[in-house]
Amino acid sequence: MAGRAAQKLIHNEQTKLLANYFNGVAVAIMTAGVLAPIIGLLTGASVAGPLQLAVLVVSCMFISGALHSVARVLLRGLQE
């Protein structure tokens, strides 16, 4: 019985660790692909055009959202 409880605990911790990794990557993509280009555009440091930046920002927002969704799905696999 104690072995099963330990296995569930290990499974849950590994699942949370993996979900945290996906969420961390999502945050990094959001920061690098959304905030940095917007700040660059506002400060005049950007060499890309507005259309290129818009495509980059929307793409990174989509990818970030998708990775965050993967993290949420993984957390549904936690065992009670």
Stockholm file with secondary structure:
# STOCKHOLM 1.0

chainA/1-80         MAGRAAQKLIHNEQTKLLANYFNGVAVAIMTAGVLAPIIGLLTGASVAGPLQLAVLVVSCMFISGALHSVARVLLRGLQE
#=GR chainA/1-80 SS CHHHHHHHHHHHHHHHHHHHHHHHHHHHHHIIIIIHHHHHHHHTCCCSCHHHHHHHHHHHHHHHHHHHHHHHHHHTTCCC
#=GC SS_cons        CHHHHHHHHHHHHHHHHHHHHHHHHHHHHHIIIIIHHHHHHHHTCCCSCHHHHHHHHHHHHHHHHHHHHHHHHHHTTCCC
//
